[in-house]
Amino acid sequence: NVDRVNIVVEDQLYCINILNVYDGTAFDIGKLGKSFKNLEEEIRNGFRFLSRYERRLEDLHQHYDLMLQDKTNNRLKILTIVAAIFLPLNLVAGIYGMNFDNMPILHWEFAYHTILFFMATVVIVMVYFFYRAGWFK
């Protein structure tokens, strides 16, 4: 808010200075040289203000880009975690989803529960790994 007020005040001061300098100065040759010097000074001030605004806009643009990159990185981090957890589960489900009769533990009484337990263990280990690595912060 202070920057906004400062910008408005400087712009108004700049306009007032221009009006004061050129108010009542007709084409008097004696005052014309002084008017051109004042005009040159005001133009230099204008360029300084413009360069300051340009730097401010560049800073704001960089800050905005950093915010977008941070959001994108967070989304990609979540997608990476989800993909890393479900990839081994898809592999196990794909292998045991094949219709082969000669697969290990296929006809065993506790095969279904064992595979579910194995899959749950993989999920827990992966979540623990990502938690320890600091991916959930």
Phi, psi and omega in degrees: 000323180294321178297319179297315179297318179299317180296315180296316181296317180295320178296317179294319178297320178299313179295320179296318178298318178296316180296321179295321183290317188262002178283120175082005177265102176277197183275054175278124186298323181293321181275344184295319178296317178295323179296320178294323177294319177295320178297319178298318178298318180293323177295319177298318176299319178298318178295322177296316178297317180296319179293324177294317178296323178296317177296319180297317178296321177297319178297316179296320179296317178296320179296318178297316178299319178296321178296317178295319179296322179295317177297317179296318178297319179296319179295317179294327177296317179296316178297323178295317179298313181297316180295319181293328179284318185275345179298311178295327179294320177295324178296312180296316180295324179292318180293313182279355175272352178288150183265061176253143182274334184257066177246146179299143178052019182290319182263010179284149185295324183255022184297315182299313181293324180294316179295318177297319178296318178298317180294319177296321177297319178299317179298314181297317179296318180294317178297317177298317179300313180293325178295316180293329180281353177084023182281346181264008180274000000 
